[in-house]
Amino acid sequence: MKDDAKQVRRSIPFSVTILTLMALVVVPLTCVLLWLGWRSVDQLEQRSADQRVSNLETAVEDFLTDGLHVVVSVGQTLAVGPSFNATENPLTEEDRRRQLVAMLGRHAAVQSAFVGYADGSFIYAGRPGSFTIAQRLEYDAPDGESIIVRVIEAGTPPRPETYWFYLPDGSHTRPQTTTSYFDARTRPWYVEAMRAKAAILTQPYRFAQTSDAGISAGVPLHSGLGVVGFDFTLRTLSELLTAYKITQNSVIAVGHSGGEVEIESAPCAPTLPGCLPGDALVRQFLHKAVREALGTDARIDQRVEAGGHVYRVIAHRMPMLLGQRFVIAAAVPVHELTAESQALLQRAAIAAAVAVALAVIGALAASLILSRSIARIALKTEHIRRLDFSDRLPVRSRITEIARLSDAVENMREGLEIFGRYVSKDLVQQIMRSPESSGVGGTRREITVMFTDIEGFSLLTETMEPELLTSRLSRYFEALGSAISANRGMIDKYIGDSIMAFWNAPEADPEHIANACRGALQAAAAGRALSEKWRERGRPGFRTRFGLHTGLAVVGNVGARERINYTLVGQVANQASRLEGMNKVYGTEILASGEVAGPTSELFVWRHIDRVVAVGTTEAHDVYEPMGEIGSRTEHAAFLAVWERARKAYVEGRFDEALAGYQAAVAMREEDAPCHLFIERCQKFLKDGAPQGWDGTWHMEQK
């Protein structure tokens, strides 16, 4: 220890060490800073480009996923609704037309919404904004915003068609009629949706109604008699790509699984200063990258030359969307990415001189920050060593080694915290204090054991979904486990719906019997409160039975060298389990042996239930029920006095007096199950006579 102290005194502070090293490198620092400045700015530009491409990908993905998913979800809602699945008056029902019009009002990205039926009938709502002049004249479209609604009757083409224009104020023009050769049953959105029997997305194509390029979504009706569809124009997405151009001469495109590029950003106007030649060649490279990206999940990032300039080409395949695959690609001139870095590099040369002067101050500050981070990590590891996981704030640092060390410490904390849910902290702390105790073996000591079980659990498993049952069991175990742990109990294991816990190990507990009784009472109260909450919500509750017994057992590590379990071995566990089962006979909630009740008679109010010989045993045991802690003695005094007189007469064979006593007791507490049981016994003994050699001991006939 003295040598260690000398080493600590002779150590050099971290800040002094850093300052000394800085003095050795100050001369070449200017050149290094210039190089680092150029490199950092260049990397910053690259990251900026990556970030902007990432923003572009996010925007397009949001458009193609979130937007489409929302609309498809609306379509699925319409597909199962009664309006579009009805068979009577399917073409003239105002409600269907207004639902399609309202859908267009809520989703600006949708060009049109429609429903095609197997009999050839068709309902269409679309935006006239994409009509040509000829189409507007043909349909006599009103000026301003409106939505055209077309209804084509069933049959074979040509068929009658009726159309209206719905205005923003909710009114519509008078109906007009014409003849149509359009057949929805031949369109890709109808054919593919009916074939897939699920929501689909078509490849980009030209719409029949407006001749615009776009994609369509189709959702089969619940009745199977048709398809709800939506059109999305690619013009909106093309405008989005143009808005997200990274630089003036960059090109952005979106391709689909067919290998074609239908959507591209607008080219740079040749009249603008700074526009580069070779735009067509760049687009060829971009189209090639799209086709390559369709065949791989890897991100394509390559450099090509076009028009005397080097371009960075990036392509990324998006996840599958309703049967279609899209690729986002961008081509950016490299010199435009680094234009700002060149100007910044010139300023860096000036800043280098200032940086040298500030280097010493910066080094000192960095050393102090580093020292503080290391000190925090050291303090956190000390908390973890004591199994204190309350400090969840990780140590932040830009230094890789410190960040990695902090991550490692956080991973260790999370792992140990999760491990602590399976192993008692008291047990782990004892092993850490005495590592030699982690071997296989045990010690003999007095242990108090508790067994719990849920009444009628097998029936619950038959009537409740496994996921719901698992969730409720977890809350149930948490409620009971908290009460057990709060009273220094160690949960040995969960056995289905049962809990086995014990006291006085691994840490010695002189008050283990009292703590076990208190833990049982609190666990029972917690279980009742939880069950009452469930019943208020119309769900079945749990009724728990408890058994407590104290006795000698061997407690320690049991198992193989590679895998051990800290548990106990001895008759005490079997007796606690039998006591738990006896609750079924007496209708009680908690039963304890005389070995538990005797030492705690000054701490708890006990009722002597019976003296029994369990099935498969020959030894008689007194069975007691805890009524509460000693402070509740007054509440139970009158009842227990009547009970004890009745029990004394019962043991002595005076069954007529015992019957009267138990009847008096049940008059005081009508719901008391043991009273009813002993009334039945007394009546049976009065009728058939007491068993031969009666001494008040009851021999159990079932577990």
N, C-alpha and C positions, 0 to 999 in steps of 0.2 A: 504493500500500500504506500509506503514511503517513497519507493522508486517511482510509482505512478504519479504521486504528488509532485515530485521533482520534475518529471517530464511535462506535466501540465504547466508548472511555473516557467520552464524553459521554452515553452512553445511560443511561436510568433503569431500575433494577431493576423487574421485573414486580410484585413484592410492594409496593413503594412506590407504584407507579401505582395498584394496586387500593385501597390504603388511602386515597389521596387522593380517588379517586372515591367511596369509601364516605362520606367526610366530607361530600361534596356532597349526598348523598341521605339522610343519617341522619334529617333532620326528617320527611319524608313516609313514612319507612320503616314506622312503626307502622300507618298506614292500609293501606299496601300489603300488609303481612304479614297483617293481618286478612282482606283480600280474598283473598289467595293461600291463606290457611289454609282459608277456606270452600271455595274452588275445589278445592284439593287434596283435602280430605276428601270433597267431593262426587264428584270423579273416582275417589277411592279406593273409595267405595261402589259407583260404577258398575262399576269393574273387579272388585270383589268379586262383584257380581251376575253379571257376564260370566263370571268364573272358576267360579262355582257352576253356572251354566248349562252352561259347558264341561265341568265335572265330570259333570253330569247326562248330557250328550250322550255323553261317553266311557263312562260306566257302561252306558247303554242300547245304545250301539254295541257295547261288549264283549259284552253279553248277546245282541244280535241278530246279531253277526258272529262273534266268537271262539267263543262258546258254540255257535252253530249250526254254524259251520264244523267245530268239533271233532266234534260229533255226526254231521254229514254225512260227515266223513272216516271215522268209525267205520262208518257205514252203507255207504260205498263199499267198505270193507274186507270187511264181511260180504257185500256183493253179489257180490264176486268169489270168495269162499271156497267150498270144496267143500260145506260143510254145507247151505247154503241153495240151492245149485244142483243138489243131488242129486235124482233122480227116484224113487228107491225109498224106501218108507216115509216120505213127506214130513211126515206129520202126527204120528206117534207117536215120532219120534226125540227122545230125552231131551236130546241135545246141543244141538239148536236152541232148545229151551225154556230151557235153562240159560244159553245165550249171551244171549238177550234179557233174562233176569232179571239177569245179571251187568252188562249194559249199563245197566240202570236203577240198579243199585247204584253205578255209577261216575259217573253224570251226574244230579245232583239236579234240574236244570231240565227234564228229560224226564218227561212225564206217563206216556207209554206207548210201547212199541216193538212192531212187528208186521211180518208178512210176508204179503202177499196173492199168490195164484198165479192163473194164467190159467184153471185148471180150477175156480176158485171156492173152493179150500181156503184156510184163513186161520189164522195162528198169532198170538196176541196176548198181551202181557205188560204189565200196567198197575198203577197204584197205586190201591188201593180207598179211599184217603183222600178222594177227591172224590166217592165214591158217596153217593147220597141214602140216607135211612133205609130206604126201600122197596127200593132196590137191594141194600143190605147184608142185609136180611132174605131177599130173593129168592135171593141167592147163598150165604146162610149164612156170611158173612164172619167170620173169627175176630177176636177182640179183639187190639189191639196192631198193630204193623207187620207187613205182609205184602204180597205181590205176587200178583195173580191172573193165571193163565195159562189162556187159552182156545184151544181147537183146534176149528175148524169144518171138517168134511169137504167134499170136492169134490162138485159137482153143482149142482142148481138148488134154490132155497129152496122149502119149509123143509128144512133139513139137520140131521143130528145134530151136537151140540156137546158137547165134553168140557172140563171146567175143573177146575183145582187151585188151591190157595193155597200159595205158597212162603213159608216162614218164614225169619227172619234166620239161623237156625242151619243152613240148607241143606236141611232136610227139607221135605216138603209134605204137605198133607192128601190123603185118599183121593180119587180122581177121581169126579166127578159128571157126569151127562149131562143134556142138555136139548135142546130144538129151537130153531133160530135162523133168522130170515129175513134176517139181515145178509149183504150181498154186497159184498165189498171192491172188486170190479171196477167198481162204480158210484160210489165215493168220489172226491173231487177229487184227493187225493194219488196215487191209483192211475192215474186217467185222464190227468192232466197229465204224470206221470212217464213213462208209456208213450208218450204223444204226443211228448214232448220227447226221449225216449231219453237223458236226462241227469238229474242231480239237480235237483229243483225245490223251491220253497217256495210254499205256497198262501197265498191271502188269508185273513185271520181268518174263522172260521166256528164253528159249534157242533158239537162232537164227537158222533158217534153213540153212543159207549159211555157218556159221562158227562154230556153236554149242557153241558159247560163251553165258554166261548169260548177259542179258541186258534188256533194256526197249525200246519200239518203240513209235514213234509219227506218227500219221496219219492225213492228211489234205485232205478233199474231193476236187476234182477239181471243178472249177466253172461250167463246163459243166455237172457235175454229172456223167461222164462216167468213173471215176476212182479215185484213191487216190494217193497223194504224201506222201511218208513215209521216216522216218529216224531211224537208229539204234544207240543207245548209249550203249556202253559196260560198265558193272559195274566194270570191272577191274580197270578203271581209277579212279572211285570213291573209290574203296577199297584202292588203293595206296594213295589217298588223306587222307583217315581215318588213315592209318598207319603213315603218316607224321605228323598228328595232335595228336598223342598219348600224353596224359597229363604227364604220368610218364612211367617208363620202363614196369611195369606190368599192366597198364591200358588196358581196352578193349573197343573198340568203334564199334557200329553197327548201321546200317540203316535198318529199316523194312518198309513194305508197308501195304496197307489196307487189303491185304489178310491174314495178321497175321504172315507171314513168314519173316525171316531175311535172305536176300540174300547177304548182303554186311557186312563184318566184317574186322577189322584191323588184321594184322598178329600177331600171338601169340609171346610172348617173347621166344627167342631161349633157350632151356634148358642148353646149354653149357655156356651161359653167366652168370657171377657171379651176384647174386641178384635176379634171376628169382624165382618166388614163385610157389608153387604147387597149384593144384586146379583150373587150368585155365578153364577146361571143365565145372566145377560146376559154376564158375563165369559167363560163357557164358549162362548157363541155366537160371540163375537169370536175366541176361540181356534180354534174349528172353522173359521171363515172363513180365518184365517191359515194353517191346515194345508192347506186347498184351494189357496190362493194359492201356498204354498211348493212344492206338487207340480208346478207348472208352470214353476218357475225354479230355477236353481242358486244364485241370489243369496240371501243371508241376509235374512230379513224382520225388521225392527226398527222398530216403530211404537208410538205412544201412543194410547190410547183412553180414553174416560170411561164409567164404569159405576157406578151407585149413588152418584153424587156424588164419586167418587174417580178419579184418573187412574192407569191401569195401563200398564205397559210390556210390550208383546207381542213376543216373539221366537220366530221359527220358522226351522228349518233342515232342508233335505232331505238325507238320508243317501245314500251311494252305493248303486247297485243291488246287491241281495243275492239271488242265485238266482232272478232274474226278478221280484222284488218290490221296491218302493220304499217306504221309511218316512220319516216326518217327525216330528221332535221339536219341541215347542212349549211355551212357558211364558208365563204372564201374572203380573206381579208389581206390587203397588201401589207407586207411586213414593214415596209418603210413608213407607212402611216401609223403603225403600232408604235414605232420607236421615234417618231418625230418629236414628241414632247420630251423623250428621254435625252435627246441630244442637247436641247436647250437647258435641261436640268443639269446635265453633266458639266456644262460651262460654269454654271453657278456653283457646282460642287467644288470646282477648283479654288474658287474664292473661299468657300466655306471650309476647305481643308485646313487653311492656315488658322482659322478660328478654332477648328476642331482640335488641333494639336494643343492649343492653349487650354481648351476645356477638357482634354483627355484625362488629365490627372484628377480633376474634379469629378468627371464622369466615372472614372475607375473607382474612386472612393465611394461614390454613391452606389455604384453597382455592387461593390463588395459589401456595403452595408445591407443592401437589399437582399443579396445572396445569403449573407449571414442570417438575416431575419428569416428567410425562407427555410434554411436548414434548421434553425432553432425551432420553428413551428413544426417542421416534420418530426424533429426529435421529440417534441412535446406530445405530438399526436401519437407516435409509436409508443410512448410511455403510457398514454391513456389506453391504447389497445392492449398493451401488456397486462393492464389491470382489468381487461374486458369491459372497458368503458367506451361504448360506441356512440356516445352522444354528439361528438364533434363530427358533423357531416360536411363541413365546409372544406373543400379541397384546397391545397396550397397552390396558388396560381403563380406561374413563372414562365418567362420567355426563354429561359435557359433549358436546353433540351434535357440535360441530365437531371436537373431539378424537376422538370415536368415529368420525366419518366419515373423518377423516384417517387414523386407525389402520386402518380397514377398507380405505381406498384403498392404504395401504402394504402391508397383508397381501395384497390382490389383486395388487398389483404384484410382491410377492415370489413368490406362487404362480405367476403368469404367467411370470416370468423363470425360475423353477425348472423349470417344464415346458418352456419354450423351451430351457433348457440341456440337455435330453435330446436335442434335435435338433442343437444346435450346440456345438462344443467351447468350453469355458470359456477355454482359452488363446487361441482365435481371437477371442472376444468381448473379452477383456481387451486384446488387441493393437489391435483396432479402436477401443476406448475410449481407449487411449493415443494413437493416431494416427488420428483420424476420417477424414483424407484417404485412408487406405488402404482405405476401404470401397467405393471405386469399382471399376468393371469394369477388369480388367487383372491382370497378374501379374509375377513376377520369376523369373529363371532361377537355379536352384541344384541342388545334388546332393540327391536324395531317395531314401530307402529305402522300397520299396513291398512290402506283403504282400497276397496273395490267399489266401482260404480257400474250401473247398468241402466239402460233406458227401457222402461216398461212398454211391452208391445212393439218393440222395434222391428221385428220380423214383418208384422202387418204393415207398418209404415213403409218398409222397402217395397212392398207389393203395390202400394197405392200412390207412390210419389216418384217422380222422375229422378234418375240417378244424379243429374247435375244439381237439381234443387236440393236433394237430400244431402249431397256432399257440401253444398254451400251452408246449409243450416247446421250440419254437424260441425263445420269449422267454427261458426259463431258460438255454438253450444260448448265446444271444447275450450274456446277462448274464455268464455264466461266462467266455467268451472275451474279451468287451469289457473286463471288469475287469482281466484280465491285460495287455491291450494298453494301456489307459489308465495302469496302474500303471508301465509302462515308457515313458512319455512319448509314446505313439503316439496318432495322431488317426484316428478311424474316419471315413472319407470317406462311405461309404454301405453299406447292406445291399442286396444284390441277390439276392432270393429267399432261398436258404439260404447265400449267400456273403457274405463280409465283405471290403471293400477298405479297407486302412488304410495310412497312410504316416507317416514320421518326418522330422524336420528342418524342419517347417513346422506351424503358422505361426511358432512360436518356433524360433530356431536351436538345434540340438543337436549339439555336436561329437562326441558319442558315439552318433549316431543309428543307425549300423550295428550296434553292439553291443547297443543297447537293443532294436532290432528283432529280433535273434536271440534275446535273452533273452525278449522278449515272445512270440515264436513258441513257444519251448520251454515257457514257463509256460502259454500258451493251450492247447497240445496236452495238457499234463498235466491242466489243468482239464477239458478235454473228455473225456479218458479217465476221470477220476474221476466225472464226471457220468454217463457212459455205463455205468460199472460199477454205480453206484447204481441206475440204471434196470433193468439186467439182473438185479440181485438181486431186484427186484420183478416179474420176469417180463415186462419191457417191452423192446423192441428199443432198442439204443443207437446213437449216431451215431459214425462214424469220420471224422475231419476230415483233409483234405489241405491243406498249406501251401506257398506259393511265395514266395521272397524274392529281390529284385533291387535293386541300387543303380545309379543313373545320373542324368544331368542331365534336368531337366524344368522346365517353366514352371508355377509354382504360384501361385494367386491366385484372384480373383473372376471367374467366368465366367457369362454370362447377360445378361439385359436390364437396363435401368435400374431397373425396378420389382421385379425378382426375380432375385437372383444366388445362385450356389452357389460355395463355396470348395472348389476341387478342383485337380487337376493334369492337365497335358496333356503327353504325351511317350511315347516308345517304352518307357520303363522300366516302365510299367504293363502293357503288352502282354507284356513278357518275364516279369514276375512271374506273370502269368496262365498263360503257357506252362509255367513251372516247376511251378506248382500242378498242371497237367494231367499233367505227366510222372510224377507220383507213381503214376498208374494203371499206367504201363508198368513201373516199377521196384518197385512194391509198397511204397513208402516212405510216410512220414507228412509229412516236411518236406524240401523241396529248396531249395537256394540256389545262386546263381550264384557264379563265381569272384570277381566284384567284391565279393561279400559275405564270402566265406570268407577271401580274402587278407588284408584289413586286420584281421581278428579272429582270426587263427591263434594268437595268444598268449593269447586269452581263452576260446576254445571248442575242443573236440575235433571235427575235421572228417574225414569220409571222402570221398575223391574217387571219386564214383560213375562218371562217364562224361564223355566229350566228345561233344557232340551238335550237329546242325544241325536246328533245329525245322522243322516243316512250314511252307512258305510263306516261308522265309528261306534265306539263303546263308551267313550268318556262324555260325561254330562257337563254342560256349560250353561251358566246363567246368561240370559240375554236381556239387554237394557236398551231403552230408547231415550236419547237426549231430548229433553223438552225445551232447553234453552240455557243460557248462561245463568249464573247464580242470581243475578239481579232480577230475573223473572220468577223467582221462587214464590212470591206472593200470588202471582197470577195463577199458578198451578197448585197451590197448597191445598185448597179445599178438594179439588178433584183427586189429587194424589192420595189424600187421606182416605177417601172412600175406596179408591182403587186398592190401596195396600190392605185394608180390612177385608175386602172381597178376596184378594189374592191369598191372604193368610188362611181364610176359611177354605179356599180351593185346595191349597197344599195339604191341609189337615183332613181333607175328605168331607168337610161339612158343605156339601154342594148346594143344599137349599139356602144356607146363609150366603154362600158365594154367589148364587144366582141373584138373590135379592141385592147384594152389594154391586154386582156388575150392572144390574138394571138401574140402580140408583146412579151409578157413574155415567151410563149412557144417557140418562135423563139430563145430566149436566152438559154432556157433549154428544149430541146425537150422531155426528158423523165419525165418531171414534171407532175405527175398524177393529182394534183388539177387543174392545168391550163386546161387540157383536159376536166375535169368534168365541170368547169364553162363555158367553151366554149359551151359545149352541152346545159347547162342550158340557156345561153343567146340566143342561136339559137332557143331553144324551146319557150322562152318568146317572142322573136321577131315574131315567127310564130303564137303562140296561145294566146299571151298576158300574162301579169304578173298576179299572183294571186290577188284576191280582197284584198284591204287593205295592199298592199305590203309595208313592212318596212325593207326589207333586211333579215328577219328571215326565216330560212328554217325549215320546219316541217318534221322530220324524219318519214318515213313510215315503216321502219324495223329496227331491232336492229343491 
